[in-house]
Amino acid sequence: ITISSVVAWLLYTYILVPFNLVYMQTIIFILVIAGLVQIIEMFIKKVSPSLYNVLGIYLPLITTNCAVLGVANLVANPDYNFLEALVFSFASSVGFLFVIYLFSTMRMRIAKADVPKAFKGVPIALITAGILAMIFSRFGALNI
């Protein structure tokens, strides 16, 4: 996320805005993300073939990850300078990692829990996601 966001910021600031091509930002950002994922896939295949085999088809699917594209779009905000864009994208990466870890941990615990049959699978996952969304939405309301 950090690398794609920085590249997106550079492209947006120094190419899209000066040449009045801002309407192309989503397409350009998707191409940046897809290219970076392909580079990472080749790197993992070379460095760790076992990890590459475990990830299988899932690694190329990252190119459609909404979080990556969302952060790239947010960082393209003209109010951010390069350092602010870098820090924002890195902090977003850490936050995304935290949430994914939290969801995977909760999913493992729910799989072992005694959940009523009607709620097994997707229903309990959606209920859990909704509760977590309500919890996380309050973090934006704190005035510290």
ChimeraX attribute file (.defattr): number of C-alpha atoms within 10 A of each C-alpha:
attribute: neighborCount
match mode: 1-to-1
recipient: residues
	/A:1	22
	/A:2	20
	/A:3	16
	/A:4	23
	/A:5	27
	/A:6	23
	/A:7	20
	/A:8	29
	/A:9	26
	/A:10	16
	/A:11	17
	/A:12	26
	/A:13	19
	/A:14	11
	/A:15	13
	/A:16	18
	/A:17	15
	/A:18	10
	/A:19	10
	/A:20	10
	/A:21	11
	/A:22	15
	/A:23	10
	/A:24	11
	/A:25	18
	/A:26	15
	/A:27	9
	/A:28	16
	/A:29	24
	/A:30	20
	/A:31	15
	/A:32	21
	/A:33	24
	/A:34	19
	/A:35	14
	/A:36	17
	/A:37	18
	/A:38	16
	/A:39	12
	/A:40	14
	/A:41	16
	/A:42	14
	/A:43	13
	/A:44	17
	/A:45	14
	/A:46	11
	/A:47	11
	/A:48	11
	/A:49	13
	/A:50	12
	/A:51	11
	/A:52	18
	/A:53	11
	/A:54	10
	/A:55	13
	/A:56	11
	/A:57	10
	/A:58	10
	/A:59	15
	/A:60	15
	/A:61	11
	/A:62	15
	/A:63	19
	/A:64	12
	/A:65	14
	/A:66	11
	/A:67	14
	/A:68	23
	/A:69	21
	/A:70	14
	/A:71	22
	/A:72	29
	/A:73	17
	/A:74	16
	/A:75	26
	/A:76	25
	/A:77	13
	/A:78	12
	/A:79	9
	/A:80	15
	/A:81	13
	/A:82	15
	/A:83	10
	/A:84	12
	/A:85	25
	/A:86	19
	/A:87	14
	/A:88	19
	/A:89	23
	/A:90	18
	/A:91	14
	/A:92	17
	/A:93	17
	/A:94	14
	/A:95	12
	/A:96	15
	/A:97	12
	/A:98	12
	/A:99	14
	/A:100	12
	/A:101	12
	/A:102	12
	/A:103	16
	/A:104	12
	/A:105	11
	/A:106	14
	/A:107	16
	/A:108	10
	/A:109	11
	/A:110	16
	/A:111	12
	/A:112	8
	/A:113	10
	/A:114	9
	/A:115	12
	/A:116	8
	/A:117	7
	/A:118	9
	/A:119	12
	/A:120	14
	/A:121	13
	/A:122	10
	/A:123	11
	/A:124	17
	/A:125	16
	/A:126	12
	/A:127	12
	/A:128	16
	/A:129	14
	/A:130	12
	/A:131	12
	/A:132	14
	/A:133	11
	/A:134	11
	/A:135	10
	/A:136	12
	/A:137	11
	/A:138	9
	/A:139	9
	/A:140	7
	/A:141	8
	/A:142	7
	/A:143	5
	/A:144	3
